[in-house]
Amino acid sequence: MALPPTADRTEDARGLKCPFPVLTANRALRQMEAGMVLKILFTDPTARRDLPSYCQDQGHQVLTCHAEEEAFAMLIQKGHS
């Protein structure tokens, strides 16, 4: 059984309403190298839909999304764009 991926960077967008979790992820991913993994924490349920759409548009991959510490945690692997 494969181990879950570990994050190279974590961003906290808890308490922020969309579009701010997406903007937070965008800012972080722009500073990261291709293949690195971002963990973003957020509480706005709309971001569960908006972040994967953003990732698809930008060539990134959502690895996981789960509840963690009264928030959602999403792991995103930066694409080669």
C-alpha positions in Angstrom: 0.0 0.0 0.0 1.4 3.4 -1.0 2.0 6.1 1.6 0.0 9.2 1.2 1.9 12.1 -0.4 3.6 14.6 1.9 3.3 18.3 1.3 6.2 20.5 0.3 4.3 23.6 1.4 1.2 24.3 3.4 -1.1 27.3 3.1 -3.9 28.2 5.5 -7.0 29.7 3.9 -9.4 28.8 6.8 -12.0 31.4 7.3 -11.6 32.8 3.8 -14.5 32.8 1.4 -14.1 32.1 -2.3 -12.3 33.2 -4.4 -9.6 33.7 -1.7 -8.7 30.0 -1.2 -8.2 29.7 -5.0 -6.1 32.9 -5.0 -4.0 31.6 -2.1 -3.4 28.3 -3.9 -2.5 30.1 -7.1 0.0 32.4 -5.3 1.7 29.4 -3.6 1.8 27.2 -6.7 3.4 30.0 -8.8 6.3 29.9 -6.4 6.7 26.1 -6.4 8.5 23.8 -8.8 6.7 21.3 -11.0 5.9 18.1 -9.2 5.9 19.7 -5.7 2.8 19.2 -3.5 0.8 22.0 -1.9 -1.4 21.3 1.1 -4.2 24.0 1.4 -6.5 24.1 4.4 -9.9 25.8 3.9 -13.3 26.0 5.5 -15.4 27.4 2.6 -17.3 24.4 1.2 -17.5 26.2 -2.2 -13.7 25.8 -2.5 -14.2 22.0 -2.7 -15.6 22.6 -6.2 -13.6 25.7 -7.2 -10.1 24.4 -6.3 -10.4 21.3 -8.5 -11.7 23.4 -11.4 -8.8 25.8 -11.0 -6.4 22.9 -10.9 -7.9 21.4 -14.1 -7.6 24.7 -15.9 -4.0 25.2 -14.8 -2.7 21.7 -15.3 -2.3 20.8 -11.7 -3.6 17.6 -10.1 -5.7 17.2 -6.9 -4.2 14.3 -5.1 -6.6 14.2 -2.1 -9.3 16.2 -0.3 -10.4 15.2 3.2 -11.7 16.7 6.5 -9.0 17.7 8.9 -9.1 19.8 12.1 -12.5 21.3 11.5 -11.5 22.2 7.9 -10.8 20.6 4.6 -7.3 19.7 3.5 -6.5 19.4 -0.2 -3.2 18.2 -1.6 -2.4 19.6 -5.0 0.5 18.5 -7.2 1.9 21.3 -9.3 1.8 20.6 -13.0 4.3 21.5 -15.7 2.6 24.6 -16.8 
